[in-house]
Amino acid sequence: MNERLSAYIQAVAPSPTMAITAKANALRREGVDVIALSAGEPDFDTPEHIKDAAKRALDEGFTKYTSPPSGILELKEAVCAKFDGDNGLAYGIDEVVINNGAKHCLALAVAAVINPGEEM
């Protein structure tokens, strides 16, 4: 391994999640009916209203880092409204964090409560 790379980076291994996804895709190509739950990707295309909203956001300049880092205020408000209207769950915007995926959210949650060396 390259000695210029840190031990941390040298220890990084391929994602088991993506290995399972690759296996599921290979089985599909062989004609096997597979329901893959590994990568968390839906088996349907992104709905048009979501595509339209994403395009609008790009056109309106939502391409920069956000302030606060917990997410764009309007998006957090929409998440709160969705959970209240669809699920009867009332959250405040200070209880909502917008992130780039479940793995990152879980890593942040663990980092918030577990110190180095502690068992979990």
Secondary structure, DSSP 8 states (H G I E B T S, - for coil): --TTS-HHHHT----HHHHHHHHHHHHHHTT------SS---SS---HHHHHHHHHHHHTT--S--SSTT--HHHHHHHHHHHHHHH-----GGG----S-HHHHHHHHHHHH--TT---
